Amino acid sequence: MSEFLHVSTKGQVLEIILDKPKGNAIDAKLSREMGQVFAQFRDDPKLRVAILTGAGEKFFCGGWDLNAIADGEEYTGDFGEGGFGGFPEMDSLLKPVICAVNGYALGAGFEMLLNADFVVASDNAQFWLPEAQVGVAPDIASFVLPKIMPRVKAMEILLTGKRLSANDAADLGLVNTVVPQAELLAHAHSLADKIMQSAPLSVAAIKEVVRETEKLSFAESYQALRAGKWPEFEKMLASSDATEGAIAHQERRAPKWRGC
């Protein structure tokens, strides 16, 4: 495991801390190692939620390592199974990823958040895309931002390198919650606890449906549903957990999820 990743488990939660001086920037090698961590998380039935954060109070992730770029690392090189940062392109990852942004998220460090399931930020966090000012283009952000916010706002962020405060990002729908720095990880774990109150097969089915219907119309989505095209959704429907929730409600107790 990389010296720049601190990985630990707390119950059913995997916590990953990126700790690479000076700015938690990621090169291709580190990205591939992060992909291995997220693949292990994906494949471990005992783990249900991952939290990714940065060490310290200044940088969540400084983006793509400029030293690696200067040494010839390719813009579209091999960043591993899950793409830059380990998880954004891992379609088979049907467990939630929470990014706890403890400081600056810039460039690719900002872009990876666009494929997280939840983003919580400390009140000192900042988000920006400096790529255009250093001669390249922010690829993922160019794909995603104009689809999830007004085009004029997206273009301002993409073309001018405008910095967003944590509250700015929350107002634009890029961040779920802003909390004091000292409360960030506790809040992320509290959110993980809330997620884990839901049935694990339901969570996987929801992630599958969100992914599979991204480009479908409402009618096409229902056609796919009724045709049984989504394995995780079908697995959920056939599970004992699909009736456990109703029985628990009837018996006025907390459900006991079995994941089957």
C-alpha positions as protocol buffer text, in pm:
chain_id: "A"
residue {
  index: 1
  type: MET
  ca { x: 0 y: 0 z: 0 }
}
residue {
  index: 2
  type: SER
  ca { x: 117 y: 352 z: -77 }
}
residue {
  index: 3
  type: GLU
  ca { x: 285 y: 554 z: 196 }
}
residue {
  index: 4
  type: PHE
  ca { x: 53 y: 837 z: 93 }
}
residue {
  index: 5
  type: LEU
  ca { x: -270 y: 657 z: 183 }
}
residue {
  index: 6
  type: HIS
  ca { x: -387 y: 585 z: 537 }
}
residue {
  index: 7
  type: VAL
  ca { x: -662 y: 324 z: 520 }
}
residue {
  index: 8
  type: SER
  ca { x: -863 y: 204 z: 820 }
}
residue {
  index: 9
  type: THR
  ca { x: -1200 y: 52 z: 897 }
}
residue {
  index: 10
  type: LYS
  ca { x: -1448 y: 163 z: 1158 }
}
residue {
  index: 11
  type: GLY
  ca { x: -1720 y: -95 z: 1173 }
}
residue {
  index: 12
  type: GLN
  ca { x: -1861 y: -120 z: 820 }
}
residue {
  index: 13
  type: VAL
  ca { x: -1704 y: 209 z: 708 }
}
residue {
  index: 14
  type: LEU
  ca { x: -1376 y: 232 z: 517 }
}
residue {
  index: 15
  type: GLU
  ca { x: -1186 y: 555 z: 583 }
}
residue {
  index: 16
  type: ILE
  ca { x: -920 y: 665 z: 335 }
}
residue {
  index: 17
  type: ILE
  ca { x: -695 y: 961 z: 414 }
}
residue {
  index: 18
  type: LEU
  ca { x: -486 y: 1108 z: 134 }
}
residue {
  index: 19
  type: ASP
  ca { x: -160 y: 1230 z: 286 }
}
residue {
  index: 20
  type: LYS
  ca { x: 93 y: 1337 z: 25 }
}
residue {
  index: 21
  type: PRO
  ca { x: 291 y: 1653 z: 102 }
}
residue {
  index: 22
  type: LYS
  ca { x: 270 y: 1925 z: 2 }
}
residue {
  index: 23
  type: GLY
  ca { x: -75 y: 1946 z: -149 }
}
residue {
  index: 24
  type: ASN
  ca { x: -218 y: 1591 z: -166 }
}
residue {
  index: 25
  type: ALA
  ca { x: -167 y: 1594 z: -544 }
}
residue {
  index: 26
  type: ILE
  ca { x: -215 y: 1263 z: -723 }
}
residue {
  index: 27
  type: ASP
  ca { x: 1 y: 1110 z: -995 }
}
residue {
  index: 28
  type: ALA
  ca { x: -90 y: 804 z: -1203 }
}
residue {
  index: 29
  type: LYS
  ca { x: 82 y: 558 z: -968 }
}
residue {
  index: 30
  type: LEU
  ca { x: -100 y: 688 z: -662 }
}
residue {
  index: 31
  type: SER
  ca { x: -428 y: 694 z: -854 }
}
residue {
  index: 32
  type: ARG
  ca { x: -387 y: 329 z: -947 }
}
residue {
  index: 33
  type: GLU
  ca { x: -319 y: 246 z: -582 }
}
residue {
  index: 34
  type: MET
  ca { x: -635 y: 433 z: -483 }
}
residue {
  index: 35
  type: GLY
  ca { x: -821 y: 227 z: -743 }
}
residue {
  index: 36
  type: GLN
  ca { x: -695 y: -91 z: -576 }
}
residue {
  index: 37
  type: VAL
  ca { x: -825 y: 34 z: -241 }
}
residue {
  index: 38
  type: PHE
  ca { x: -1168 y: 111 z: -384 }
}
residue {
  index: 39
  type: ALA
  ca { x: -1178 y: -226 z: -563 }
}
residue {
  index: 40
  type: GLN
  ca { x: -1109 y: -399 z: -231 }
}
residue {
  index: 41
  type: PHE
  ca { x: -1385 y: -191 z: -73 }
}
residue {
  index: 42
  type: ARG
  ca { x: -1621 y: -290 z: -356 }
}
residue {
  index: 43
  type: ASP
  ca { x: -1545 y: -659 z: -311 }
}
residue {
  index: 44
  type: ASP
  ca { x: -1558 y: -677 z: 70 }
}
residue {
  index: 45
  type: PRO
  ca { x: -1911 y: -771 z: 182 }
}
residue {
  index: 46
  type: LYS
  ca { x: -1839 y: -645 z: 535 }
}
residue {
  index: 47
  type: LEU
  ca { x: -1786 y: -286 z: 420 }
}
residue {
  index: 48
  type: ARG
  ca { x: -2077 y: -63 z: 319 }
}
residue {
  index: 49
  type: VAL
  ca { x: -1960 y: 300 z: 292 }
}
residue {
  index: 50
  type: ALA
  ca { x: -1627 y: 465 z: 208 }
}
residue {
  index: 51
  type: ILE
  ca { x: -1513 y: 806 z: 329 }
}
residue {
  index: 52
  type: LEU
  ca { x: -1231 y: 981 z: 143 }
}
residue {
  index: 53
  type: THR
  ca { x: -1063 y: 1286 z: 294 }
}
residue {
  index: 54
  type: GLY
  ca { x: -729 y: 1464 z: 300 }
}
residue {
  index: 55
  type: ALA
  ca { x: -474 y: 1497 z: 578 }
}
residue {
  index: 56
  type: GLY
  ca { x: -436 y: 1834 z: 747 }
}
residue {
  index: 57
  type: GLU
  ca { x: -654 y: 2141 z: 719 }
}
residue {
  index: 58
  type: LYS
  ca { x: -539 y: 2301 z: 393 }
}
residue {
  index: 59
  type: PHE
  ca { x: -567 y: 2052 z: 105 }
}
residue {
  index: 60
  type: PHE
  ca { x: -827 y: 1790 z: 25 }
}
residue {
  index: 61
  type: CYS
  ca { x: -657 y: 1724 z: -307 }
}
residue {
  index: 62
  type: GLY
  ca { x: -437 y: 1950 z: -514 }
}
residue {
  index: 63
  type: GLY
  ca { x: -533 y: 1769 z: -834 }
}
residue {
  index: 64
  type: TRP
  ca { x: -296 y: 1610 z: -1081 }
}
residue {
  index: 65
  type: ASP
  ca { x: 65 y: 1617 z: -964 }
}
residue {
  index: 66
  type: LEU
  ca { x: 239 y: 1891 z: -1168 }
}
residue {
  index: 67
  type: ASN
  ca { x: 577 y: 1728 z: -1107 }
}
residue {
  index: 68
  type: ALA
  ca { x: 450 y: 1413 z: -1280 }
}
residue {
  index: 69
  type: ILE
  ca { x: 324 y: 1625 z: -1570 }
}
residue {
  index: 70
  type: ALA
  ca { x: 661 y: 1798 z: -1601 }
}
residue {
  index: 71
  type: ASP
  ca { x: 826 y: 1455 z: -1607 }
}
residue {
  index: 72
  type: GLY
  ca { x: 612 y: 1352 z: -1903 }
}
residue {
  index: 73
  type: GLU
  ca { x: 310 y: 1179 z: -1750 }
}
residue {
  index: 74
  type: GLU
  ca { x: 33 y: 1164 z: -2012 }
}
residue {
  index: 75
  type: TYR
  ca { x: -285 y: 1369 z: -1978 }
}
residue {
  index: 76
  type: THR
  ca { x: -497 y: 1068 z: -2071 }
}
residue {
  index: 77
  type: GLY
  ca { x: -267 y: 806 z: -1919 }
}
residue {
  index: 78
  type: ASP
  ca { x: -344 y: 498 z: -1711 }
}
residue {
  index: 79
  type: PHE
  ca { x: -495 y: 624 z: -1386 }
}
residue {
  index: 80
  type: GLY
  ca { x: -626 y: 281 z: -1290 }
}
residue {
  index: 81
  type: GLU
  ca { x: -952 y: 90 z: -1291 }
}
residue {
  index: 82
  type: GLY
  ca { x: -1149 y: 364 z: -1120 }
}
residue {
  index: 83
  type: GLY
  ca { x: -999 y: 658 z: -1305 }
}
residue {
  index: 84
  type: PHE
  ca { x: -833 y: 955 z: -1139 }
}
residue {
  index: 85
  type: GLY
  ca { x: -870 y: 926 z: -761 }
}
residue {
  index: 86
  type: GLY
  ca { x: -966 y: 560 z: -764 }
}
residue {
  index: 87
  type: PHE
  ca { x: -1346 y: 564 z: -781 }
}
residue {
  index: 88
  type: PRO
  ca { x: -1501 y: 809 z: -1033 }
}
residue {
  index: 89
  type: GLU
  ca { x: -1496 y: 566 z: -1329 }
}
residue {
  index: 90
  type: MET
  ca { x: -1556 y: 244 z: -1132 }
}
residue {
  index: 91
  type: ASP
  ca { x: -1903 y: 157 z: -1263 }
}
residue {
  index: 92
  type: SER
  ca { x: -1904 y: -170 z: -1069 }
}
residue {
  index: 93
  type: LEU
  ca { x: -1876 y: 17 z: -738 }
}
residue {
  index: 94
  type: LEU
  ca { x: -2232 y: 3 z: -607 }
}
residue {
  index: 95
  type: LYS
  ca { x: -2152 y: 123 z: -257 }
}
residue {
  index: 96
  type: PRO
  ca { x: -2163 y: 490 z: -153 }
}
residue {
  index: 97
  type: VAL
  ca { x: -1854 y: 709 z: -146 }
}
residue {
  index: 98
  type: ILE
  ca { x: -1853 y: 1016 z: 77 }
}
residue {
  index: 99
  type: CYS
  ca { x: -1589 y: 1280 z: 9 }
}
residue {
  index: 100
  type: ALA
  ca { x: -1511 y: 1489 z: 316 }
}
residue {
  index: 101
  type: VAL
  ca { x: -1345 y: 1800 z: 174 }
}
residue {
  index: 102
  type: ASN
  ca { x: -1117 y: 1939 z: 443 }
}
residue {
  index: 103
  type: GLY
  ca { x: -958 y: 2222 z: 242 }
}
residue {
  index: 104
  type: TYR
  ca { x: -865 y: 2309 z: -116 }
}
residue {
  index: 105
  type: ALA
  ca { x: -1009 y: 2089 z: -391 }
}
residue {
  index: 106
  type: LEU
  ca { x: -861 y: 2209 z: -716 }
}
residue {
  index: 107
  type: GLY
  ca { x: -832 y: 2079 z: -1068 }
}
residue {
  index: 108
  type: ALA
  ca { x: -878 y: 1705 z: -1081 }
}
residue {
  index: 109
  type: GLY
  ca { x: -922 y: 1710 z: -703 }
}
residue {
  index: 110
  type: PHE
  ca { x: -1240 y: 1911 z: -765 }
}
residue {
  index: 111
  type: GLU
  ca { x: -1343 y: 1699 z: -1063 }
}
residue {
  index: 112
  type: MET
  ca { x: -1338 y: 1371 z: -871 }
}
residue {
  index: 113
  type: LEU
  ca { x: -1606 y: 1513 z: -640 }
}
residue {
  index: 114
  type: LEU
  ca { x: -1846 y: 1531 z: -935 }
}
residue {
  index: 115
  type: ASN
  ca { x: -1874 y: 1151 z: -927 }
}
residue {
  index: 116
  type: ALA
  ca { x: -1894 y: 1112 z: -550 }
}
residue {
  index: 117
  type: ASP
  ca { x: -2226 y: 1010 z: -396 }
}
residue {
  index: 118
  type: PHE
  ca { x: -2203 y: 1265 z: -115 }
}
residue {
  index: 119
  type: VAL
  ca { x: -1978 y: 1565 z: -61 }
}
residue {
  index: 120
  type: VAL
  ca { x: -1946 y: 1729 z: 280 }
}
residue {
  index: 121
  type: ALA
  ca { x: -1712 y: 2024 z: 320 }
}
residue {
  index: 122
  type: SER
  ca { x: -1544 y: 2213 z: 599 }
}
residue {
  index: 123
  type: ASP
  ca { x: -1620 y: 2582 z: 617 }
}
residue {
  index: 124
  type: ASN
  ca { x: -1266 y: 2667 z: 498 }
}
residue {
  index: 125
  type: ALA
  ca { x: -1288 y: 2451 z: 183 }
}
residue {
  index: 126
  type: GLN
  ca { x: -1240 y: 2605 z: -161 }
}
residue {
  index: 127
  type: PHE
  ca { x: -1305 y: 2463 z: -506 }
}
residue {
  index: 128
  type: TRP
  ca { x: -1162 y: 2574 z: -840 }
}
residue {
  index: 129
  type: LEU
  ca { x: -1041 y: 2461 z: -1181 }
}
residue {
  index: 130
  type: PRO
  ca { x: -711 y: 2626 z: -1284 }
}
residue {
  index: 131
  type: GLU
  ca { x: -655 y: 2407 z: -1593 }
}
residue {
  index: 132
  type: ALA
  ca { x: -737 y: 2667 z: -1859 }
}
residue {
  index: 133
  type: GLN
  ca { x: -487 y: 2906 z: -1701 }
}
residue {
  index: 134
  type: VAL
  ca { x: -207 y: 2644 z: -1724 }
}
residue {
  index: 135
  type: GLY
  ca { x: -270 y: 2537 z: -2082 }
}
residue {
  index: 136
  type: VAL
  ca { x: -503 y: 2237 z: -2061 }
}
residue {
  index: 137
  type: ALA
  ca { x: -877 y: 2171 z: -2020 }
}
residue {
  index: 138
  type: PRO
  ca { x: -1061 y: 2019 z: -1724 }
}
residue {
  index: 139
  type: ASP
  ca { x: -1205 y: 1718 z: -1906 }
}
residue {
  index: 140
  type: ILE
  ca { x: -1443 y: 1565 z: -1651 }
}
residue {
  index: 141
  type: ALA
  ca { x: -1570 y: 1902 z: -1535 }
}
residue {
  index: 142
  type: SER
  ca { x: -1631 y: 2003 z: -1896 }
}
residue {
  index: 143
  type: PHE
  ca { x: -1842 y: 1688 z: -1938 }
}
residue {
  index: 144
  type: VAL
  ca { x: -2038 y: 1725 z: -1617 }
}
residue {
  index: 145
  type: LEU
  ca { x: -2076 y: 2084 z: -1495 }
}
residue {
  index: 146
  type: PRO
  ca { x: -2290 y: 2218 z: -1784 }
}
residue {
  index: 147
  type: LYS
  ca { x: -2529 y: 1927 z: -1727 }
}
residue {
  index: 148
  type: ILE
  ca { x: -2585 y: 1987 z: -1356 }
}
residue {
  index: 149
  type: MET
  ca { x: -2598 y: 2368 z: -1330 }
}
residue {
  index: 150
  type: PRO
  ca { x: -2685 y: 2669 z: -1546 }
}
residue {
  index: 151
  type: ARG
  ca { x: -2450 y: 2681 z: -1843 }
}
residue {
  index: 152
  type: VAL
  ca { x: -2334 y: 3034 z: -1769 }
}
residue {
  index: 153
  type: LYS
  ca { x: -2231 y: 2935 z: -1416 }
}
residue {
  index: 154
  type: ALA
  ca { x: -2049 y: 2627 z: -1546 }
}
residue {
  index: 155
  type: MET
  ca { x: -1864 y: 2827 z: -1809 }
}
residue {
  index: 156
  type: GLU
  ca { x: -1753 y: 3084 z: -1554 }
}
residue {
  index: 157
  type: ILE
  ca { x: -1601 y: 2809 z: -1340 }
}
residue {
  index: 158
  type: LEU
  ca { x: -1446 y: 2630 z: -1638 }
}
residue {
  index: 159
  type: LEU
  ca { x: -1302 y: 2929 z: -1825 }
}
residue {
  index: 160
  type: THR
  ca { x: -1201 y: 3175 z: -1554 }
}
residue {
  index: 161
  type: GLY
  ca { x: -1074 y: 2954 z: -1274 }
}
residue {
  index: 162
  type: LYS
  ca { x: -1321 y: 3117 z: -1036 }
}
residue {
  index: 163
  type: ARG
  ca { x: -1280 y: 2999 z: -678 }
}
residue {
  index: 164
  type: LEU
  ca { x: -1588 y: 2876 z: -497 }
}
residue {
  index: 165
  type: SER
  ca { x: -1621 y: 2883 z: -121 }
}
residue {
  index: 166
  type: ALA
  ca { x: -1780 y: 2584 z: 51 }
}
residue {
  index: 167
  type: ASN
  ca { x: -2105 y: 2778 z: 74 }
}
residue {
  index: 168
  type: ASP
  ca { x: -2084 y: 2879 z: -294 }
}
residue {
  index: 169
  type: ALA
  ca { x: -2045 y: 2513 z: -387 }
}
residue {
  index: 170
  type: ALA
  ca { x: -2337 y: 2418 z: -165 }
}
residue {
  index: 171
  type: ASP
  ca { x: -2556 y: 2684 z: -324 }
}
residue {
  index: 172
  type: LEU
  ca { x: -2474 y: 2538 z: -667 }
}
residue {
  index: 173
  type: GLY
  ca { x: -2565 y: 2188 z: -552 }
}
residue {
  index: 174
  type: LEU
  ca { x: -2207 y: 2056 z: -555 }
}
residue {
  index: 175
  type: VAL
  ca { x: -2188 y: 2004 z: -178 }
}
residue {
  index: 176
  type: ASN
  ca { x: -2442 y: 1844 z: 54 }
}
residue {
  index: 177
  type: THR
  ca { x: -2344 y: 2013 z: 379 }
}
residue {
  index: 178
  type: VAL
  ca { x: -2093 y: 2266 z: 512 }
}
residue {
  index: 179
  type: VAL
  ca { x: -1968 y: 2213 z: 868 }
}
residue {
  index: 180
  type: PRO
  ca { x: -1689 y: 2351 z: 1087 }
}
residue {
  index: 181
  type: GLN
  ca { x: -1350 y: 2197 z: 1015 }
}
residue {
  index: 182
  type: ALA
  ca { x: -1334 y: 2025 z: 1353 }
}
residue {
  index: 183
  type: GLU
  ca { x: -1667 y: 1851 z: 1288 }
}
residue {
  index: 184
  type: LEU
  ca { x: -1602 y: 1733 z: 933 }
}
residue {
  index: 185
  type: LEU
  ca { x: -1510 y: 1367 z: 985 }
}
residue {
  index: 186
  type: ALA
  ca { x: -1766 y: 1321 z: 1260 }
}
residue {
  index: 187
  type: HIS
  ca { x: -2033 y: 1455 z: 1025 }
}
residue {
  index: 188
  type: ALA
  ca { x: -1916 y: 1224 z: 745 }
}
residue {
  index: 189
  type: HIS
  ca { x: -1939 y: 924 z: 978 }
}
residue {
  index: 190
  type: SER
  ca { x: -2282 y: 1036 z: 1095 }
}
residue {
  index: 191
  type: LEU
  ca { x: -2393 y: 1047 z: 732 }
}
residue {
  index: 192
  type: ALA
  ca { x: -2248 y: 700 z: 678 }
}
residue {
  index: 193
  type: ASP
  ca { x: -2450 y: 574 z: 975 }
}
residue {
  index: 194
  type: LYS
  ca { x: -2769 y: 715 z: 820 }
}
residue {
  index: 195
  type: ILE
  ca { x: -2691 y: 547 z: 487 }
}
residue {
  index: 196
  type: MET
  ca { x: -2637 y: 215 z: 662 }
}
residue {
  index: 197
  type: GLN
  ca { x: -2989 y: 227 z: 805 }
}
residue {
  index: 198
  type: SER
  ca { x: -3101 y: 152 z: 449 }
}
residue {
  index: 199
  type: ALA
  ca { x: -3086 y: -202 z: 315 }
}
residue {
  index: 200
  type: PRO
  ca { x: -2754 y: -272 z: 142 }
}
residue {
  index: 201
  type: LEU
  ca { x: -2924 y: -428 z: -160 }
}
residue {
  index: 202
  type: SER
  ca { x: -3149 y: -124 z: -192 }
}
residue {
  index: 203
  type: VAL
  ca { x: -2845 y: 105 z: -188 }
}
residue {
  index: 204
  type: ALA
  ca { x: -2676 y: -102 z: -459 }
}
residue {
  index: 205
  type: ALA
  ca { x: -2995 y: -106 z: -668 }
}
residue {
  index: 206
  type: ILE
  ca { x: -3033 y: 270 z: -643 }
}
residue {
  index: 207
  type: LYS
  ca { x: -2674 y: 329 z: -756 }
}
residue {
  index: 208
  type: GLU
  ca { x: -2728 y: 88 z: -1045 }
}
residue {
  index: 209
  type: VAL
  ca { x: -3052 y: 258 z: -1154 }
}
residue {
  index: 210
  type: VAL
  ca { x: -2900 y: 606 z: -1133 }
}
residue {
  index: 211
  type: ARG
  ca { x: -2611 y: 492 z: -1350 }
}
residue {
  index: 212
  type: GLU
  ca { x: -2818 y: 301 z: -1605 }
}
residue {
  index: 213
  type: THR
  ca { x: -3088 y: 565 z: -1651 }
}
residue {
  index: 214
  type: GLU
  ca { x: -2863 y: 868 z: -1682 }
}
residue {
  index: 215
  type: LYS
  ca { x: -2929 y: 895 z: -2055 }
}
residue {
  index: 216
  type: LEU
  ca { x: -3275 y: 733 z: -2068 }
}
residue {
  index: 217
  type: SER
  ca { x: -3613 y: 898 z: -2083 }
}
residue {
  index: 218
  type: PHE
  ca { x: -3876 y: 821 z: -1819 }
}
residue {
  index: 219
  type: ALA
  ca { x: -4052 y: 579 z: -2056 }
}
residue {
  index: 220
  type: GLU
  ca { x: -3724 y: 407 z: -2151 }
}
residue {
  index: 221
  type: SER
  ca { x: -3635 y: 371 z: -1783 }
}
residue {
  index: 222
  type: TYR
  ca { x: -3963 y: 196 z: -1707 }
}
residue {
  index: 223
  type: GLN
  ca { x: -3920 y: -31 z: -2010 }
}
residue {
  index: 224
  type: ALA
  ca { x: -3578 y: -137 z: -1882 }
}
residue {
  index: 225
  type: LEU
  ca { x: -3718 y: -190 z: -1531 }
}
residue {
  index: 226
  type: ARG
  ca { x: -4004 y: -409 z: -1652 }
}
residue {
  index: 227
  type: ALA
  ca { x: -3769 y: -602 z: -1879 }
}
residue {
  index: 228
  type: GLY
  ca { x: -3556 y: -697 z: -1578 }
}
residue {
  index: 229
  type: LYS
  ca { x: -3240 y: -544 z: -1725 }
}
residue {
  index: 230
  type: TRP
  ca { x: -3089 y: -435 z: -1394 }
}
residue {
  index: 231
  type: PRO
  ca { x: -2931 y: -729 z: -1203 }
}
residue {
  index: 232
  type: GLU
  ca { x: -2892 y: -550 z: -871 }
}
residue {
  index: 233
  type: PHE
  ca { x: -3251 y: -428 z: -883 }
}
residue {
  index: 234
  type: GLU
  ca { x: -3373 y: -781 z: -957 }
}
residue {
  index: 235
  type: LYS
  ca { x: -3157 y: -919 z: -676 }
}
residue {
  index: 236
  type: MET
  ca { x: -3310 y: -666 z: -437 }
}
residue {
  index: 237
  type: LEU
  ca { x: -3666 y: -759 z: -536 }
}
residue {
  index: 238
  type: ALA
  ca { x: -3597 y: -1130 z: -480 }
}
residue {
  index: 239
  type: SER
  ca { x: -3427 y: -1080 z: -143 }
}
residue {
  index: 240
  type: SER
  ca { x: -3556 y: -1148 z: 206 }
}
residue {
  index: 241
  type: ASP
  ca { x: -3468 y: -788 z: 287 }
}
residue {
  index: 242
  type: ALA
  ca { x: -3741 y: -674 z: 47 }
}
residue {
  index: 243
  type: THR
  ca { x: -4002 y: -800 z: 296 }
}
residue {
  index: 244
  type: GLU
  ca { x: -3801 y: -750 z: 615 }
}
residue {
  index: 245
  type: GLY
  ca { x: -3855 y: -374 z: 607 }
}
residue {
  index: 246
  type: ALA
  ca { x: -4234 y: -410 z: 594 }
}
residue {
  index: 247
  type: ILE
  ca { x: -4234 y: -677 z: 865 }
}
residue {
  index: 248
  type: ALA
  ca { x: -4012 y: -463 z: 1090 }
}
residue {
  index: 249
  type: HIS
  ca { x: -4244 y: -168 z: 1041 }
}
residue {
  index: 250
  type: GLN
  ca { x: -4544 y: -384 z: 1131 }
}
residue {
  index: 251
  type: GLU
  ca { x: -4365 y: -515 z: 1441 }
}
residue {
  index: 252
  type: ARG
  ca { x: -4242 y: -165 z: 1534 }
}
residue {
  index: 253
  type: ARG
  ca { x: -3874 y: -257 z: 1543 }
}
residue {
  index: 254
  type: ALA
  ca { x: -3561 y: -171 z: 1350 }
}
residue {
  index: 255
  type: PRO
  ca { x: -3511 y: -391 z: 1044 }
}
residue {
  index: 256
  type: LYS
  ca { x: -3237 y: -653 z: 1048 }
}
residue {
  index: 257
  type: TRP
  ca { x: -3079 y: -643 z: 706 }
}
residue {
  index: 258
  type: ARG
  ca { x: -2916 y: -963 z: 584 }
}
residue {
  index: 259
  type: GLY
  ca { x: -2808 y: -847 z: 240 }
}
residue {
  index: 260
  type: CYS
  ca { x: -2980 y: -1141 z: 77 }
}
